[in-house]
Amino acid sequence: MSLTASPAELIARARMAASMGDIDGLRLTLLEAAFEEPGVVLLAQALILLDQGRDAAANVVLEALDGLPDGVERIALVARSRALIGLQRPHEATAALQDALAARAEAEPDLLATLARGFFHSGEVRLAETLLKAVIAVVPRHYGSRYGMGICNLMQGYVAEAMVELKLAQAVNPRRREPYQAIARAWRMTGRPAEGAREVEALMDGNELVASPGLARELVELHAAAGNDDKRARWIRYLESNAELGPGHRIELGRHWLALRRPGALRRLLVGLSDQGDAKVAGWLLAGMAEQLDGEMERALAFYQTAAAERPEMWFAQERVARLLLDAEAAPEYAAPFVEAAEAAAPQTPEVRLARALYDTARGVSVGRHALVALAHHQGVRAEIRARAADALHRR
């Protein structure tokens, strides 16, 4: 092979150029790789897609790879595993990595860290932690393992430990966006959203590389928890201008505009939605929210019920029906199936927990009041949830 740089070095250079927005450098690097090794070009393109969060597109490219030169098969294997995990297919990723580990005399850090991600997404958190700690013991500044430990701790409620690991990951690779987003979530879990929002906004102002729709969404949630409606609306508008507005994202933004009582903003989210599949369901929910703000509760309920019937697994559709029925003081049994369906889909979501608490309280079950007290005092949830819980306690 006559290339002056190894395939792995060319791939690293291509990814760096892409992350820096250096189009000319990226083009030259890919041309150099393509001169003798076209497979390396495809692999580099797949890794760039993964860095951009485009897992489905990356997986298509990776499936087409064939005949890679020696030394980059591991890179391709880890990349394919990353793509499969991103596509919510962790068991396939884990199986592929386990086969690779069995064939090697020594397990490599990147391979172990990616295997840990597969176990984590499969629900085997303890096993994931075991693998990550093994890597950190050998390579203390391994980005993937530090970030992975941060996420494992965060999902188990160990917020202080998560913050330590996430900030170590941030220090190892300040260009990666994921630690910043996880740190923002951790701030909400501490119940100090205003402090977290200030830190995250300062990070975004000082580092354009981490400014992203994902981090902006976390900022919206921080400001929602802090009760800062002006900044919440500002970052929602940022997302409307800078993020891909798929059906799910439109529903999420709609939930915020509902809380801020902006029916016009809700109706703007309807523009461009098709009448097929998920977009059709999003349209029903957005229309229901707008009707709700206009005081047309029967029309709102009809839209919500249509969405709930079409997507029984969508917690928000079920929660909306339950909340309208409970807020109208209908007999609790009418809301029961919708509360149960929402819980089956997303039991830990604060809105679902509030619906359950209101339902239990309406039935005279004491646990409902305890749940309302917890929500009313939880500084990490959206301000409107705390307010509704407090109002229900006052009425009782």
C-alpha positions in Angstrom: 0.0 0.0 0.0 1.5 3.3 -1.0 -0.5 5.8 1.0 1.6 8.1 3.1 -0.9 7.8 6.0 -2.5 4.6 7.3 -6.2 4.0 6.7 -7.0 4.7 10.4 -5.1 8.0 10.3 -7.0 9.1 7.1 -10.3 8.2 8.8 -9.3 10.3 11.9 -8.3 13.2 9.7 -11.6 13.1 7.7 -13.7 13.1 10.9 -11.7 16.0 12.3 -12.1 18.0 9.1 -15.8 17.3 9.1 -16.3 18.3 12.8 -14.4 21.6 12.1 -16.4 22.4 9.0 -13.2 22.1 6.9 -14.8 21.0 3.6 -11.6 21.4 1.6 -9.6 19.4 4.1 -12.3 16.7 4.1 -12.4 16.5 0.3 -8.6 16.2 0.0 -8.4 13.5 2.7 -11.2 11.4 1.1 -9.5 11.8 -2.3 -6.2 10.5 -0.8 -8.0 7.5 0.7 -9.9 6.8 -2.5 -6.7 6.7 -4.6 -6.1 3.1 -3.5 -8.7 2.1 -0.9 -12.3 3.1 -1.8 -13.6 1.1 1.2 -11.8 3.5 3.6 -13.8 6.4 2.0 -17.1 4.7 2.8 -16.0 3.9 6.3 -14.9 7.5 6.9 -18.3 8.7 5.5 -20.1 6.4 7.8 -18.2 7.6 10.8 -18.9 11.2 9.9 -22.7 10.4 9.6 -22.5 8.7 13.1 -20.8 11.9 14.5 -23.7 13.9 13.1 -26.3 11.6 14.8 -27.5 10.1 11.4 -27.4 6.5 12.5 -29.8 5.1 9.9 -27.8 6.6 7.0 -24.5 5.4 8.6 -25.8 1.9 8.9 -26.8 1.8 5.2 -23.2 2.7 4.3 -21.7 0.3 6.8 -23.8 -2.6 5.5 -22.3 -2.0 2.0 -18.7 -2.2 3.2 -16.6 -5.0 1.7 -12.9 -5.8 1.5 -11.5 -3.4 4.0 -7.7 -3.3 4.4 -6.0 -4.7 7.5 -6.2 -2.6 10.6 -9.6 -1.0 10.1 -11.9 -4.0 10.5 -12.2 -3.1 14.2 -13.1 0.5 13.4 -15.8 -0.8 11.1 -17.1 -3.2 13.7 -17.3 -0.6 16.4 -19.0 1.8 13.9 -21.6 -0.8 13.0 -22.3 -1.4 16.7 -22.7 2.3 17.3 -25.2 2.5 14.5 -27.2 -0.5 15.7 -27.3 0.9 19.2 -28.5 4.3 17.9 -31.2 2.5 15.9 -32.4 0.8 19.1 -31.0 -2.6 18.1 -28.6 -3.2 21.0 -28.9 -7.0 21.0 -27.5 -7.2 17.5 -24.7 -4.9 18.4 -23.8 -6.9 21.5 -23.8 -10.2 19.7 -21.5 -8.9 17.0 -19.1 -7.4 19.5 -19.1 -10.6 21.6 -18.2 -12.6 18.6 -15.3 -10.2 17.9 -14.0 -10.4 21.4 -14.1 -14.2 21.4 -11.8 -14.1 18.4 -9.2 -11.8 19.9 -6.4 -12.5 22.3 -6.9 -9.1 24.0 -10.0 -7.0 24.2 -9.5 -3.4 23.0 -10.8 -0.4 24.9 -13.0 0.9 22.2 -14.5 -2.5 21.7 -15.2 -3.0 25.4 -16.7 0.5 25.7 -19.0 -0.1 22.8 -20.0 -3.5 24.1 -20.8 -1.8 27.4 -23.2 0.5 25.6 -24.9 -2.5 24.1 -25.4 -4.1 27.5 -26.6 -0.8 29.0 -29.3 -0.4 26.2 -30.3 -4.0 26.8 -31.0 -3.2 30.4 -27.9 -5.0 31.8 -26.5 -1.9 33.6 -24.3 -3.8 36.1 -22.6 -5.7 33.3 -22.1 -2.4 31.4 -20.5 -0.8 34.5 -18.2 -3.8 34.9 -16.8 -3.4 31.3 -16.5 0.4 31.6 -14.6 0.1 34.9 -12.3 -2.4 33.3 -11.4 0.1 30.5 -11.0 3.0 32.9 -8.6 1.0 35.0 -6.3 0.7 32.0 -7.1 3.9 30.1 -8.3 6.5 32.6 -8.8 9.2 29.9 -11.0 7.0 27.7 -13.8 9.2 26.5 -16.4 6.5 25.7 -15.9 4.8 29.1 -16.1 8.0 31.1 -19.2 9.1 29.3 -20.7 5.7 29.6 -20.1 5.6 33.4 -21.7 9.0 33.6 -24.9 7.8 31.9 -25.0 4.6 33.9 -24.8 6.7 37.1 -27.3 9.2 35.9 -29.9 6.6 35.0 -29.6 5.0 38.4 -30.1 8.4 40.2 -26.4 8.8 41.3 -26.3 12.4 40.1 -23.2 13.6 41.9 -21.2 10.6 40.6 -22.6 11.1 37.1 -21.5 14.8 37.1 -17.9 13.8 38.0 -17.7 11.2 35.1 -19.5 13.4 32.6 -17.2 16.4 33.3 -14.2 14.0 32.9 -15.5 12.9 29.5 -16.0 16.6 28.6 -12.4 17.3 29.5 -11.1 14.4 27.5 -13.1 15.5 24.3 -14.6 18.9 24.6 -15.8 18.7 21.0 -18.4 16.0 21.7 -21.9 17.2 22.4 -23.2 14.2 24.4 -21.6 15.1 27.8 -23.0 18.6 27.7 -26.6 17.3 27.1 -26.2 14.7 29.9 -24.9 17.4 32.3 -27.9 19.5 31.5 -30.2 16.5 32.4 -28.2 16.0 35.6 -28.8 19.7 36.6 -32.5 19.1 36.4 -32.2 16.0 38.6 -30.4 18.0 41.2 -33.4 20.4 41.5 -31.2 23.3 40.5 -32.4 24.1 36.9 -31.7 27.8 36.9 -28.1 27.2 37.9 -27.8 24.5 35.3 -29.3 26.7 32.6 -26.7 29.4 33.3 -23.8 26.9 33.0 -25.1 25.3 29.8 -25.8 28.7 28.1 -22.3 29.8 29.0 -20.9 26.6 27.4 -22.9 27.1 24.2 -21.8 30.7 24.0 -18.1 29.7 24.3 -18.1 26.6 22.1 -19.9 26.6 18.8 -19.0 23.0 18.3 -21.4 21.9 21.0 -24.2 24.2 20.2 -26.8 21.8 18.8 -30.6 21.2 18.8 -30.1 18.4 21.4 -28.5 20.8 23.8 -31.1 23.5 23.1 -33.8 21.0 24.0 -32.2 20.4 27.3 -32.1 24.2 27.8 -35.8 24.4 27.1 -36.4 21.8 29.8 -34.1 23.6 32.3 -35.9 26.9 31.8 -39.3 25.1 32.0 -38.3 23.7 35.4 -36.9 27.1 36.5 -40.2 28.8 35.4 -38.4 31.2 33.1 -41.0 31.5 30.4 -39.2 34.2 28.3 -36.0 32.1 27.9 -38.0 28.9 27.5 -39.8 30.5 24.5 -36.6 31.9 23.1 -35.0 28.4 22.9 -38.2 26.9 21.5 -38.0 29.4 18.7 -34.3 28.5 18.2 -35.4 24.9 17.7 -38.1 25.8 15.3 -35.5 27.6 13.2 -32.5 25.2 13.6 -33.8 21.7 14.2 -35.4 19.1 12.0 -39.1 19.3 12.9 -40.2 15.7 12.6 -43.6 14.7 14.0 -42.2 13.8 17.5 -40.3 17.0 17.7 -43.4 19.0 16.8 -45.3 17.3 19.6 -42.6 18.1 22.1 -42.5 21.7 21.1 -46.3 21.8 21.2 -46.3 20.6 24.8 -44.2 23.6 25.7 -46.4 26.1 23.7 -49.4 24.5 25.5 -47.9 25.3 28.9 -47.1 28.8 27.7 -50.6 29.2 26.4 -49.6 30.1 22.8 -52.4 28.7 20.4 -51.0 30.6 17.4 -47.5 29.0 17.9 -49.2 25.6 18.2 -51.1 26.1 14.9 -47.8 27.1 13.2 -46.4 23.7 14.0 -49.3 22.2 12.0 -47.9 23.8 8.8 -46.2 21.2 6.6 -47.4 18.1 8.3 -48.7 15.4 6.1 -51.9 13.4 6.8 -50.1 10.0 6.9 -48.6 7.9 9.7 -46.9 9.7 12.6 -47.5 13.1 11.1 -51.2 12.5 11.1 -51.2 11.6 14.8 -49.0 14.7 15.5 -51.5 16.8 13.7 -54.4 15.5 15.9 -52.5 16.2 19.1 -51.4 19.7 18.0 -54.9 20.5 16.9 -56.2 19.2 20.3 -53.8 21.4 22.2 -54.8 24.5 20.2 -58.5 23.8 20.8 -57.8 23.3 24.5 -56.2 26.7 24.7 -59.2 28.2 22.9 -61.5 26.7 25.5 -63.0 24.2 23.1 -62.7 21.2 25.4 -65.0 18.8 23.6 -63.2 19.3 20.3 -59.8 19.0 22.1 -61.0 15.7 23.8 -62.1 14.4 20.4 -58.7 15.0 18.8 -56.9 13.5 21.8 -59.1 10.4 21.8 -58.5 9.9 18.1 -54.8 10.0 18.6 -54.9 7.7 21.6 -56.9 5.1 19.7 -54.5 5.3 16.8 -51.4 5.1 19.0 -52.1 3.3 22.2 -48.4 3.1 23.0 -48.0 6.9 22.8 -48.0 8.1 26.4 -48.8 11.8 25.6 -52.0 11.0 23.7 -53.2 8.8 26.6 -52.2 11.3 29.2 -54.0 14.2 27.4 -57.3 12.2 27.4 -56.9 11.3 31.1 -56.0 14.9 32.1 -59.0 16.5 30.3 -61.3 14.0 31.9 -59.9 14.4 35.4 -59.7 18.2 35.1 -63.4 18.2 34.1 -64.0 16.2 37.3 -65.5 13.3 35.3 -66.0 10.0 37.2 -62.5 8.6 37.7 -63.4 5.3 36.0 -63.6 7.1 32.7 -60.0 8.2 33.0 -58.7 4.8 34.3 -57.8 3.1 31.0 -56.0 6.1 29.7 -54.0 6.6 32.9 -53.0 2.9 32.8 -52.0 3.1 29.1 -49.9 6.1 29.8 -48.2 4.4 32.7 -47.5 1.3 30.6 -45.7 3.4 28.1 -43.8 5.9 30.3 -44.3 5.3 34.0 -41.6 7.7 35.2 -42.6 10.7 33.0 -43.6 13.6 35.3 -46.9 14.3 33.4 -47.9 10.6 33.7 -47.0 10.6 37.4 -49.2 13.7 37.8 -52.1 12.1 35.9 -51.8 9.0 38.2 -51.7 11.2 41.3 -54.8 13.1 40.2 -56.6 9.9 39.4 -55.7 8.3 42.8 -56.7 11.5 44.6 -60.1 11.6 42.8 -60.7 8.0 44.0 -59.8 8.9 47.6 -56.6 6.8 47.6 -54.1 8.3 50.0 -51.0 7.5 47.9 -52.3 10.1 45.3 -51.9 12.9 47.8 -48.3 11.7 48.7 -47.5 11.8 45.0 -48.9 15.3 44.6 -46.8 16.5 47.5 -43.6 15.0 45.9 -44.4 16.6 42.5 -45.3 20.0 44.0 -41.9 20.2 45.7 -39.7 18.6 42.9 -37.7 21.5 41.5 -36.5 19.4 38.6 -39.8 19.0 36.8 -41.6 21.6 34.7 -43.0 24.5 36.7 -46.5 23.9 35.3 -46.5 20.4 36.7 -45.5 21.6 40.2 -48.2 24.3 40.0 -50.9 21.8 39.0 -49.9 19.4 41.8 -49.9 22.3 44.3 -53.3 23.4 43.1 -54.8 19.9 43.5 -53.4 19.7 47.0 -55.0 23.1 47.9 -58.4 22.0 46.5 -58.4 18.9 48.5 
